């Protein structure tokens, strides 16, 4: 009963990871049901061996389970604090105002880029035409064609 009180208190204190306790309990319950079904379907000749194995596992795992039970709330609480810090930081930078400002700046930048590209392409065509004209005039001149410059 004391463990449940600790779990409930810790779960209430968690801002972001409160669901971990619910899913942990659900996973434990589901695994226990699956194990019981599998155990019932095992041949009866294996029952004494299974019971002996269960007792051995319980005796060896009891100290480990005790330590994990003691430290788990501290670990989850620390993880919750870190997740909350990250989420709060992201929320601060990804607010609706910041997104709208980003979109506006993006649109302005795209317009400027389009203007520059259009000027460059017109300038390039004009520059290329002028260069080609000068080359043609020089070629005609060098090949003894009369060209008015």
Protein Blocks (a to p, Z undefined) as FASTA:
>chain_A
ZZmmmmmmmmmmpmklmmmmmmmmmmmmmmmmmmmmmmmmpcfklmmmmmmmmmmmmmmm
mmmmmmmmmmmmmmmmmmmmmmmmmmmmmmmmmcfklmmmmmmmmmmmmmmmmmmmmmmm
mmmmmmmmmmmmmmmmmmmmmnopacdZZ
